[in-house]
């Protein structure tokens, strides 16, 4: 539970953990924690809670603060699984509605949430510094510990090869860093490509989404620019679809054709199926080739020497 000044709803503490960020709902408000900061946001300062559909089963939890009552305006965003993000957002919306008693029935107030009641409410607080309570496996994305594990393994293997009298092979194992690094870069591209190729084969419908603006996701790895599109599903619910631009100077399309799967409430960008298949096969071939080269260098050289 997160406690703070003033009374808050007495509820369990739903927790959402992903990518080194932990978001917890407590009696005093939202506790947003990453590897460097802890932000405590009272429920009455939350202006909007949204779930933006990403690729496949991924969504973005977006918490927007009331702009005229705090300097920490956000928005705060976290990429997470759909089955975790939507129930968490529903719980947060319920707590925000309950806290709306400060400004009348339904929590309605003036433009920008600048009513007199909101001006007197507790501000959001940010604590900067190392967060010791956060487990190590949640402080960083999986790429960083995997990279350090590869360096440690290469160091131990090269030292063992030197002791066995094979200096050339001891140097050779370090060349495995390049192919394994490229595999780590290409793996997300391959995963997205497979999802795009498979999407038209799943039961769904085509929908047209219109560009509504740019967004910036605040994640544990830093700012993440995105293009936000909106569409209406068959049930009449307005949904958002986020697309990450290919480069800093990329321009968004005015519309995009999406494939919406009602069962999973997920949407996928549709393009030329043959081009998507070609890119997926090309990326998959490169991953297999680079992975084989990495295995040959490390641990292949060490196993060959010991064998």
N, C-alpha and C positions, 0 to 999 in steps of 0.2 A: 504493500500500500504506500501511496505517496501522500504525505500530510502537508497541510499548509494552513495559513490563517483563514479563519472563517469556516463555516460548516459546508461540507460537501456531501454528495450522495455516498451512502455506505454500501459499497459494492465490492465484489471480488476484483482482483487485479488482472484483467486480460493482458497478455504479453504477446508482442509481435517481434520476432527476431529474424533479421535477414541482413546479409552483407556487412556485418560488423556494426549494425545499428539495432538498438533495442528500444521499442516504444511500449510504455506501460501505462495503463489506465488505473488511477487510484482515486481515493476519496478527495484529494485536493486538486487533481487535474491530470494533464498529460505529462509524462516524464520521457523526454526524447534524449537518448544517450548514445553517443558514439565514442570513438577511441580518445577524443580530446575534450569534448564538452558534454555537459548535462544541461538541458533546457527544460525548465518546469513551466508549463503553460496552464493557467486556470481554465476551466471549461468555458467560463463566460467570455473569454477572449477569442474563442474559436469562432470564426465567421462562417466557414464552409468546410465540409468534409466530402471529398469526392474520391471515386475509384476510377482510374483511367486505364482502359484496356491496353495492354502491350502485345507482345508477340506470344502466341501459344497460350500456355497456362499462366503467364505472368501478367500482373497488373501493377499500377502505381497508386499507392495510398497518398493522397494529397490533402494536407491540412493548411488552410489559408486563415491567417489571423485577421482580426478587425484592424484596418489600416490606421485608424486615428487614435488608437489607445495604447500602442506599444511601438517601440523602435524595432523590435524583432519581428518584421512583417512576414518573413517566409517567402513563398510557401515552403513548407516542409514536405518532402516527398521521399518515398521509400518503395523500391521495387520488391515485390513479394509474390508469392503464389496466390492465385485467385481464391482457393479454398481457405486460405488464412486471412487474406486482406479484406474480403467483403464482410465476413462476420465481425471482424475487428472494427471496420468502419461503421457497421450498424450499431455496435455497442457504444462507440464514441458519439454517434449522432444522438442516441437516446440520452446519454449523459449531458450532452450540450443542451438538449431540449429541456431537461430537468433543471439545469442551471439557469435557464432563461427567465426564471421567476424574478430576477433582479430588474428586468425592464418590462414587466407586464406579461400578459397572457401570450403564450407561444414564443416568448423571447423576442418579439418584434421591437425594433427601435428605429431611430432615425437613420438617414443615409450614412453609410460607412460605419454603423454601430457606434455613433458618437453621442448617444443620449447621456443625460446627467448621471444615470446610474452606472453606466460603463466607465465614465471618467473616474469614478471613485473606487473602481474595483482594483484588485491586486494586479500588478504588472507581471509580465513574463520575466523570469530570471534565468540568467545563463552563468554557469560555472565553468571556467576555462582551466584545463589542466589534465593530467593523466587520470584516467578512470581505473582505479585498481580493482573495483568490484566486477568489471567486465572480464569474462574469461578470455584467454589468449586466442582461442579458436574463433571468437566473435569479433575481435578487434580488427582483423584484416580479412581481405578477400582471400579465397583459396589459392590465388595465383602466387601471392607473396610467400607463404610458407612452403609451397611446392618448389619455388625458385631456390629458397635457402636450403631446402632438403636436397635438391639436385647439386648445388654447390658443395654441400657437406659430403655427399656421396662421392662426388668427383675428387674432392680433396683426399678422402680416405683411400679411394682406389688408386690415385696417383702415388701416394706415399707407399702403399703396399707394393705397387709395381716397381718403384725405385728400390725398395728393400730386396725385391726378388731379382734385381739386375736388369730391368727393362725400361730404360729412361725414355726411349722413343714412344713406347706404348703409354708411359706415364703422362707424356705430353698429349698423346692422341686422345685420351679420354676427355680432355677439356674441349675438344671440338664438338662434343655432343651437346654443349650448351646452346649452340646456334639452332640445330634442328628441333630440339625440344622447345626452345623459345618460340619458333615459328609455329609449331604445333599448337602451343597455347594461344597464339594470336588467331590462327585459322579455325580453331575448334568452335568458337561462338558463331563464326560465319557459316560453318558447315551445319551447325544446329539450326540456325535461322533458315538456311536454305532447305533443309529437310522438312522443316515445319511448313514452309511456303509451298513446296512440291506436294506434300501430303494433304494440305488444307482442302483443295478442290475435291478430293476423294472422300471427305467426311460429309455427313448430312448437314447441309447448311443452305444459305441463300446469298445472292449478291446484293450488296447495298452500296449506295453512293455516299461518300463522306465529304464534307466541305471543310476547307481549311479555316480555322478560327483564330490562330495566332501562335506565337512562339511560347515555349515554356522552358524552364530550367529546373531540372531535378536536383535537389540537394541530397546527395548520397555520401556514403563513407569514402568513396573514391574521388569526391570533388564534384563541381558543377557538371551537369549532364544536359546539354542543349537538346531540344526536341521540337518537332512540329506537331501541333495538336489538331486533330480533325474530329468533327462531330457527325453523328448519324442517328437515325431513329430505327430501332429494331422492330420486328413484327408486332410486338406487344405495345408499341407506342412509347417505349422508354427511350429517352435521349441518352446516348452513350458517347464516350470519347475514345479515340484511338491515337496513340502516340507513335510517332515515327522519328527515329534518330537520323539526322542529316548525314550525308556522306562526307561532308567537309564543312569548314568554317564558313565558306562563302556560298554554300549551296542554297538555292532558292526553292521554296516549297511550291508544290503544285496546288492549283486552286481546288481540285477535286481528286479523290482517289477511289478506286473500286476495291471494296473489301469483301471478304468472304466471312460471313457471320455464322457461327455454330451455336444454335440456341441451347443445346444440351449443356455445353460448357460455358456459355456466355462469352466466348472468345472470338476475336476478329483477327483476320490475317490480311495483309496486303496482297492483292492479286496483280500479277504482271504477265509477261509472255511466258507460258508454261515451258516452252522449249528452251528459252534463255535461262530460266530458273533451273531447269534440269541440267543444262550444260554447265552452269556455274557450280551446281552442287556436285556433279561428277568430277569436275576439274578440282574443286577444293578437296573432295574426298580422296582423289588420287594423290594430291600433294601431301595431305595428312598421312596417308599410308606410306608414301615414299620417305617423308621426313621422319616419321616414327620408326621406320625400319633402319634408316641411317643412324638415328639416335640410339636404337637398341644395339646396333653393331658396335658403335663406339663405346657405349656405356649402358649395360655391363658386359657387352660382348667381348671386348678386349681383355677385361679382367677374367671372365670365365674361361676364355681361350688360353690364357696364361696358366691359370690354376689347373685346367684340365690336362 
